[in-house]
Amino acid sequence: MKMLKKIMMFGTAVFLMMGLCSCKKAMMQINDNGVVTEIEVSVPATVEEILGEAELVLNDGDEVSPSLDTEVSDTQEIVISRMHTVSLTIDGKTKEASMAGGTVSDLLKQEDITLGEKQRVNYDLDEYLKDGMEVKIATQFSVEVQCDGKTQNLDTEAATVGDVLTELEITLGQDDRIDPALTEAVTDGMQITVKRVTFETLTETEAIEYETTYEDDSSMAKGKEAVSTEGENGEKEVNYKVTYVDGVEESKEAVSENVTKDPVTKVVKVGTKEETQSSGSGSGRSVVSKKAFYDCNGSGHGYYEITYSDGSVEYQEF
């Protein structure tokens, strides 16, 4: 009996040793959203056990291939697709999108987005998604910019006219004129014009024309004139604000003036003494009235209206 027990115990030990020898080592590749880790594990083992040994934790929404309960007995790749929430912006409009694993290209397919000929993404299409990533799709526009005598053609993703000028490093002066406005949204084929506005202050000396006044003089015969004071022009300094657009004068506005020499008024004496005529042979008529009428241009010339006793009227220029 004792011999039989020893044989049985020896057989059990051999069986256990054979069982232990059935376990083997295998190198596993774990692709965690594009990051590859290699780990040597004892197989057979489940995917869940292998991830635990690699100290990789799964979060809600993460996907694993093969599944966690799959038993692995040989070298195999385990792929973890992490659930990511990213912001997706298309031509200025933003929304959130979630996806387990994948690349930017996969995200576009999920969102049923086909890129147009002039649309660009701010990441490579094969870039793996990451939580919080901001994926932006912008449309590229062809625009023409005229500034400083030059014309520039540009393919741009700028949203506004102001963004285009910033991209071209065009600095604006406070009074420069931009068409369309800086806040205008960019469109394909848009023409943008920048006009430089500058100012200059000029001082010019100008004449002040003298005035003419007329004074009655009873010592002079009616209709007679005599200049008692000669007129003389004055002078003034006028400050002008001149506006130039792209170097061409657009307007000239007087902003102030200073009189440096006063004008001298011309004074003309006008006779008011009535003439008398003796009656006798001749025409038989006498002057009843003689009125002077002056031209409006201030020249001192005009005409006389002479009324006679017989009712006739004559006109004489002077």
Protein Blocks (a to p, Z undefined) as FASTA:
>chain_A
ZZmmmmmmmmmmmmmmmmmmmpccddddddeehiacdddddddddfklmmmmnopacdeh
iacdddfklccfbdcdddddddddddddeehiacddddeejifklmmmmnopacdfkbcc
fbdfklccdehiacdddddddddddeehiacddddfbfbfklmmmmnopacdfkbccddd
fklccdehiacdddddddddddddddddddddddddfkbcehiacdfbdcdddddddddd
dddeehiafbdcdfbdcdfbdcddddddddfbdcdddededjhpacfbdcddddfklnop
acdddddfkopacdddZZ
